[in-house]
Amino acid sequence: MPHSSNQITEIADASQAAPAARVAIGLGKRIIFACIPLLILGGLAEIGSRAYLRHRFAPYPYSLKVQALGSMTEAGYQIWQHPPNYTTWSLLSHFNGEGFRRDEELAPKKPAGVHRIFFMGGSAAFGTQPTGIYEKFSGQREYGLADTIAGWMERILRARYPRGNFQVINAATNWSKLHQQMIRYLAQIKDFEPDIIVSFDGQNDSSLRQIPQFLNGWEITEVAYHEEVLSRWEYRARPILGLSQTVYLAAMLLSGSHNVAVDQNLIAQYAGTGRPADHDSQRDAYYAENRAHMEQRVSEYVRTMRYFHEILEIDRVPHLLVLQPLISMDRTKPLTRQERAIQSYGFTHDDAGFWRENFVGRAIEEGNRLHHDGRLPFYPLMDPFSGMDAQAYTDYCHLTPAGNQVIAEKIIARLESEQPEVFQLNR
């Protein structure tokens, strides 16, 4: 029976489609066979990366889920915190299971005979080092827990009181303001039965300049966290890092964590400049022009100190509110050549310098007044390095390990003077 024209067309199309189908199937097989080695290599890379990372971060617990979050995570009213069990890529900073910068775990129930001092504050208390151009002045990027103020305090106290058992816990959080420390105390630290609370800060609160659209520094702090931390590409990329051990390892290796070389040319450029002759008059003129906004921020800071003090008084926890030193206001230390360069660079490049100096100056006046009236355990530690020839500052507010040792000794001396009952131990 002869085929119809439609049947003939279908047969012709089928005869043409058969080779095309065979070509597509063959191409698909080649793609599959080509992908198999890639999948094997990817799997091996993942296994190898996981093994390397576990070895790299030993003896600390390693979790990609934790590490990929980064060193700062959101924390409600406190705004941010350092995540538990996170370790920096350099291995110099580790957070225990409670999120404190400490290798050992800390049970809420304090063992008998143990005396706990919680050291709170921002980056200077934490032990963070300078970033950006200030790295080139100091060459210092990061140091370990033992060289922080809290680390020095623990070693000094254990040597001075061998029969005592002191734990000085580094509970500082980078960028934190005083109100964030107060919130963290209420939310967490009070449950760990502290014997003493020390707050070492001032620099971060002095950075809260007037922003008309926000009511207070709490709002400014929250907005700054989202704009300056969460909006950065490094933090936006965190979900990607958490997908693969290999990707995380590649990011870690590419970032690097080594100290930078000191730029001697930069130091030579600024070391001989010194404090401008009209610096103090310009600072005073700045205060006169910005007095209303300045007093609003100072009043807010002083009220926060009083709130924190009253909370700790209710809980019967001895405490000390320490105002940290700033290189721009240090008039007594014999500055090293690097420190002169750091100070001079700040005088010419720090747009917030006049705001900060006026804020700190007024905070000292108000804090001293309250301390004199017996209403605040306030300690303005503004000139602690008199007679110290070694370098203490690495930038405008961060300190060297030697500087931290001096600060630790002075804070301990003040605590022994104002809280002698805590130190009534057999030597």
Buried (B, 14 or more C-beta within 10 A) or exposed (E): EEEEEEEEEEEEEEEEEEEEEEEEEEEEEEEEEEEEEEEEEEEEBBEEBBEBBEEBBEEBBBBBEBBBBBBBBBBEEBBBBBBBBBBBBBBBBBBBEBBBBBEEEBEEEBEEEEBBBBBBBBBBBBBBBBEEEBBBBBBBBBBBBBBBBBBBBBBBBBEBBEEBBBBBBBBBBBBBBBBBBBBBBBBBBBEBBBBBBBBBBBBBBBBBBBBEEBEEBBEBBBBBBEEEBBEEEEBEBBEEBBEBBBBBBBBBEEEEEEBBEBBEEBBEEBBEBEEEEEBEEEBBEBBEEBEEBBBBBBEBBBEBBBEBBEBBEEEEBBBBBBBBBBBBBBEEBEBBBBBBBBBBBBBEEBEEBBBBBBBBBBBBEBBBEBBEEEEBBBBBBBEBBEEBEEBBBBBBBBBBBBBBBBBBBBBBEBBEEEBEEBBEBEE
